[in-house]
Amino acid sequence: WEQVGGHISGALAMVRLLLVVLAVLLGFFVLLVSAGTLLLLARERVGEVGTLRAVGMQRRQVFLSLLFEGLLLGGIGGLVGTGLGALLVRWSAGEGIPIRDDALQFFLGGAVLYLQLEVGQLIGVGLGVMAVMVGAVLVPAWRGSAVTPIVAMSRRED
């Protein structure tokens, strides 16, 4: 149908490309916001990390524990978000989304847009969320594990 469609198939390819670019930009934005939030949380826990280092925990162990904690929280959030998104698509798939604009009806092939959820897309979204969370957790875990006991004790709040 792509040969027959001509300009329409080209427009659909551009829309797909635009959606991929928007998804990548959104993922980058989420990465920056998540990393910033996790950096703030790591700064608040300077005393705790310093105490762990003072009792003999190595920097690598602190890094791995902070990394695991961030990945666990991100994984749970990613699973819940992906599951809720899948439920929303399944719920709205039966009725479809009514299209009121005539031009959109022409491009989309009808007056109602029926949503489809494919397993490959769901897995792709889950992997994308995990990739963003890994990127967002690495810097805060590295910065948080770099705290020495001396610095932690000098920053201690009374």
N, C-alpha and C positions, 0 to 999 in steps of 0.2 A: 504494500500500500504506500510505501515511501516513494516509489517511483511515480505512482499515480498522483500522490498528494502534492508534489512539487513544492510550492512556497509554504504550504501548510505544514508539511513535514519538516521543512527547515525552521519554521517558527517554533514548532514543538521541540526540536533539538535545542534551539536557543533557550527556550523556557526551562528545559531540563538542566542545561548548563548553568543558567542563572540560579536555579534552586540549589544546585550543588555548591556554587560559590557562596550563596547566602548561608547554607548550612555550615560551611567551613568558617565563615566570618562569625557566625553565632557561636560555634564551638570555640573559636579563639577568644571571643568576648567572655564566655563562661570560664575558660581557662584563666584569664587574667583576674576576673572577679573572685574565683575560687582560690587562686594562689594568694591574692591579697588578704582574703579572709583568713586563710590558714597561716599566713605570716603573722597576722595580728594575734591569732591564738597562740602561736609559738612564742611570741614576745611576752605574752601574759604568763607563760609557763617557764620563764627563765629560772626562777627559784627551784622549781621541781626538777628541771633538767640538771641544774647545777648540783642539787643534792644527789641525784642519781650518779652523776660523774664523780662526786666526792666520795661516795661509798664504793667506788670501784667499777662502775659500769663504763665500758669503753665507748668511744665516740661512734664506732660502727654499730654497736648494740643500740645506742640511743637513736641513731639514724634509722635503723631497721624498725624499731618500735614506733617511732613517729610516722614512718612510711606506711607500716601496716595499719596503724590507727586511721590515717587519712584514706587509705585504700578501702578499708572496711566501711567507713562512713560513706565514702563516695560510691562504693559498690551497692550498699543498701539503698542509698538515694537513687542511684541509677536504675536498680531493679524496680523500685516502687514507681518511679517516674515512667519507665518504659511500660510497666504493667498497666498503669493508669491510662497512658496514651493508647495502648492496644485496646483496652476496654472501651475507651471513648470512640475509637474507630469502629469497633465491632457494634457498639450501640447505635452509632449514626449510619452504619452501612445498610441497615435494613430499609430505612426510610429514604436515604439518599439526601443530597443537598440540592434544593431547588435553585435553578439558574434562571434569573429573570431577564438578563441582557440577551438580546437576539444575537449579537456578534459572538458572545461567549457560548451560546447554545450551538452556533455553527461550528466553532472550533472544538468544543467538547463533545459534540455529537448527540446532543439531546437537551431536554429541558430539566433533567435531573442528573446530577453527578453521583454515581454510586462508588463508594470507597471500597477498596480492596486491601486487605492486610496479608502480605506474604511473609513466610517464615524467614526468607533471606533478608528482607528489609528489616525485620525485627532484630535479627542477629547483627546486621550491619549497624543499626542504631545502638544496640547494646555495646558492641565493640568500639564504636565511636565515643560513646560516653566514658567507657573505661580508659581509652587513650587520652581523653581530655583530663580525666581525674589523675592518671599517672603523671601527666605533665604538670598539673596543678599541685601535686603533692611533693614532687621532687625537691623543689627549691626550699619550701618551708622546712622540710625534714632535714635538709642539708644545713640550712642556717640555724635551725634549732639545735642540732647536734653539735654545732661548733662552740657552744657556750662552755666556758671553763668554770670550775667551781669558784675561783676568785672573783670573776665577773659576776656570777650569780649572787654571791654573798654581798658584793658592793652595791648591787641593785635592789637588794631586799627591802621590801616595804615594812615599816613598823606599825 
